[in-house]
Amino acid sequence: MNHGGSGGARRGTQTVQLGETGIELTRIGVGGGPLGNLFTVVTEPDAREVVREALRDGIRYFDTAPVYGMGLAETRLGQALAGTDRTGAVISTKVGRILSAEAPPDPGLLVDGEPIFRNTPPVNPFWDFSSDGVVASLQASLERLGLDRVDIALLHEPPPEQLDQAATDGYRALRHLRDAGTVRAIGVGWDVVEPMADLVADLEMDCILLASRYTLLDQSALGRLLPLCAERGTGVIVGGVFNSGILAVTDGRFDYLPADHQVRARVERITRHCDRFNVPLRAAALQFPLAHPAVAGIVLGMRSVDELRDNLRMLDVEIPAGLWTELQRDGLLPYDAPTPEPGWR
């Protein structure tokens, strides 16, 4: 993967090649979860301004999915992009879930009985990784986005009972869509490392969106998945770098649930090291995954322009090499985890 970037651009807005796809995206992208009212309601004007301000700042990657706000995130992204200068913009969405007013609520999208996406349209998702289902899912996404094609389409978190169909019928449908020019690259978006690695090993995946499994808290993708992607030329985008918030705010969640004592204690240890080097925890969390040579970029959920600006600032923070060394010595990072060099670009 080429990390050549664009001249003197800020770190977050430098462009990189995504594996061998020929797609160039910026080192950070805007994630669609918050645009779909993940845990907190975001107003229409705020959602629109996040997208448009990201474009003005030079960010050119936007990731979304039908299930984010039950179509709300895709609709908002499409409306925000309409009429703007989208030169070089890269958009990814996901397939495998179809929205229907007849579908019951998905228990996996509830926490303590409450939906994780708030104030959404009156529809629910149901799984469908059949060829027809994948085509229908993508077509519905294109309609919500107001587009006739997207750059990347990803199989979205197939559950165990759907995995075989996703890897056969669903994958073949994505290949046909790529051959037809409806998408430019195909892959999988997931937070389960070993099944994802199996898909990369068995199929020709252009790219993956790896959620929450290569972060300052969780490096479980380091052993097999990331080396496999590097070997096969599969581009990697990392999402969930804050592990649902615990690496960004003191009382944040971990993988969508309240963090337990063990996770909070580990975060406190990491924070103490960061404090000794006068480095914000957010800066370390954002920069760490980008040091891996297989990783092209990260995607960040942002609810406001203030969060967008903070993320850009955190990426430009200079982090002494000593911080990474201390985290490794304290058993908080593996010694074989690549870490950013001072002044990296």
N, C-alpha and C positions, 0 to 999 in steps of 0.2 A: 504494500500500500504506500502511495506517495503522500508524504506529509509536507510537501514543498510549500504549500500555502500561498498566500498572496501578499507579497511585499511586506509593507509596514502595517498591515491590518492588525487590529486587536486580536488577542489569542482566540477569543470566542468566534470571531467572524472570518478567520482564515479559512480558506477552502482546501479540502482534501479529497482524494479519490476514494470512493467506497469500493474496496476490494478490487475486483477486475470488471466491475460493471460499466465503467466509463462515466458513471455519475459522480459529479462533484457536489459535495455538501459542505456546509460550514461546521466548524468543530462543535458548536452547540446548536441545538434546534429547539423549537417550541413544542412541548408535549401537550396533547389534547385533553388530558384528564381534567384539569381545572376548568377548561373551557366548557366542559360538560357538567359543571357544578359538583366536582368531587369533594365530598364532605362539607363544602361551603358554597353558598350561592354566589356566583359572579354575575354582575349585571351585564346586560347586553353592551352598553357603551364601554365598560371596562374590558370585556372580552375582545371587542373590536379593536380597542386601542392597544392592547398587548400585541396583537398580530401586526398591526400597522406600524407600531413603534419598533418592533423587531425588524421589520422590513427596512425601515428608515435607518436602523443601526447597522444594517448589513447582514443580518441573519437570514439565511436562505433555506432552512430546513424546517418542515412542519410535519409532525406525526399525529395521527388521529386514529379512531376506530369507531365502528357503529355503536359499540356498547358504551362508549364514553358519553354519558348523559342521554342514553337511548336515542342517539341521532343528533342530539343537541350540539355536541362539539363539532361534528362535521358540518352541520348547517351554519354554525357561527363562523367556522374557519372559512367556508366558502363565501359567506357574505362579507367577511372582513377583507378577503383577498380581491373581491370584485372591484374593478376600477382602479386597482393599484398597479404600480410597476413591479411585475413579478419576474423580471428577468433573472434567470438562474434559479428560481425557486424550485425546491424539491419537496414533493408531498408523498407521504406514505400513509396507507390505511391498511385495514386488516379484514380478513374473511373468515367465515366459519360460524358466524352468528347472524341470524336474520331477525329483524325486529317485527313484532306482530302484536296487534291489540288483543289477539286471542291467547297469547302465551301467558302462562302464570309467572309470577315473580321468581327470579333465579335466587335460590338461597345463598349461592356463592357471592352475591352482590349485596348481601345484608350483613350488618354488624350490630349485634345486640338487637336484632329484629328491625333495625332501621336501614333503609337503602343508603348505600354509600354515595350514590348520585342523587342530588336533591332537585326538586321542582322540575322534573323531566316530563317529556311528552308521555301520554298514556299508552305506552307500548312496553313490551318486555322481549328479551332475546331468547331464541331457541337455537340449539346446535344444529348445524347442517354443513357437513364437509363433503357432501356429494358434489359431482361435477356441476349439476344444475344449481345446487345451493350456493356454491362458490361464485358462479357467474351471476346469480341473482343478488347475492350479497354485495359484490363489487358494483353492479349496476345501480343498486339502491344508494350506495355510497357516492357514486359519481353524481347522481341526481341531487343528493343533499349538498354536495360540494359545488355543484354548478359547473362541473368539468366533463370533458369527454374522455379523459385519461388521467392516470396518476403515474408517478415515477416508480413507486414500490408498493407491492401488495404482499402481505404476510399472513400465513396461517396463524390464527390467533389462539394460543393456549389450548390445544386440543386435549380434552379429558381422556383418561385411559381407554374408555370404551369407544372413543371416536378416533383414537390415534391411527389405527390401521387405515381407516377410510381417508383421514387427512393426508396420510403419506402416499396414498394411491390415487383415488379419485380426485381429491382436492388438489394435490400436487400437479396431476396431469392437467386439470382445468387451468391452474395458474400458468403452466407452460404454454397452453394454447392461447391464453390471454396475452402472454408476453410475445408469442409469435405473431399475434394479430396487431401488436403495437399498442394495445390498451394499457399495458404496463411495460416498464423498462427493466425491472428487476423483481425477482420473487424470492421468498424466504419464509422465515418463521419468527414470530414474536412471542417470547415466553420467559418464565422465570424458573423453569425446572431444568437443571443442567444436563443430566444424563440422557433423558429422552431427546433433548435438543441436540446433543452431541451425536446421538444415533442418527437423527435426521440428516445432519451435516455429513456424516460418514457415508450414509446410504444413498443420498440424493444429491443432485447438483443444485445446491442452494447458492444463489447469488450473494445473499446477505442474511444477517440475523439481527433482530433487535433483542438484546439480552437485558432483561429487567432485574435489577436488584441483586445480581449474583456476581458482580465484579465491582465492589465498592470498598470503602475504607473499613466496613464492618464484615463483609462477606466476600471472600475471594474464591468461592467454590468452583468458579469457571476456570481457574488458573491451571488446574491439573491436566484436564483433557480437552475441554471445549475450545479454549482460545488457541492452544497449539494446533488443534485440528483445523480451525478456521484459517490460521496462518498458512498451514501446509496446503490447503485446498484453494486458497485465494478467495475465501468467503469473507466479504466485508462485515465488520462488526460495529453496531451502534449500541451504546450502553444507556439504558434508562434506569430510573429509580436510584440515582447516585446518592440520594439522601435517605434511602431505605424508608420511604413514605414520610420522612420528616424528622426522624430522630437525630440525624446528623446536621440538621439545620436549626431546630428550635429545641429548647430544653425539655419540653413536655410532649415532643412529637411522637407519632406512631412509628411502629416498626412493622413493615410489610402489612400495612393497613390496620393493624390491631394495636391496642395499647401495649407499649414495650414492657417486657417483664424485667425483674430485678437484674438478671444476668446481663441482658442487653444494655440496660441503663448503666450498670457498673463498668462495662467495657467502654461505652461512650465516654464516661467520666474519665477513665484512664487515658483515652486518646486526647480528650480535651485538655487534660493537665499537661501533656507533652506539647500540644499546640500553644498553650498559654506561655510555656517557658520560652518558646521561640517567637512569641508575639505574632502568631499566625492564627487567623480566624479558622475555626473548625470547618466552616463552609468552604473556605478556600482549599483546604486540604482535601475535602471530600470531592470537590469539583475537579481538581487537577489530577488526583491519583489515577483514575481509570484511563485518562488520556495518554499516560506514559506507555501503555502497552502497545507494542508495534502493530498488533492486529486491530486495534480500536481506531476507527476513523473519527467518531464523534460521540457526543452525549446528547440526550434529549431531556429537557427540563420542563416540568410543569410549572407555569407561572401565572399567578392570579392577577397581577397588576404590573404596571410599568415600573413601579418601585422595585418589585422582585426581579424584573428583567434587568434593571440597571445594577442591582446588587450582584446578580450572578456574573455580569460582565466585569464588574470591579473585582470580584473574588478570583476570577480566572487570571487577572493581571497581577495579583499579589505575588511577590517574589518569595518563594519558600526556600529556606536554607536546606542544603542536603542533610545537615545534621538532624533535622526533624525526622526524616524517613529512617535514618540510621537508628535513632532512639526508639521509634515505633517497632522496628525489627528486633532490636535488642530486648524489648519488653514483651516480645511474643505477640504483638498486635498486628504485625504484617509478616508474611513469609519472606525469607531472605531472597527467594527467587522471583519475587514480584517486582517488575520494572517500576522505577520511581522517577518522577520528573527531575531533570537536571536544572540547576539554576539558569535562568535566562532562556528556557526552552521555548521553541516556536513550533 
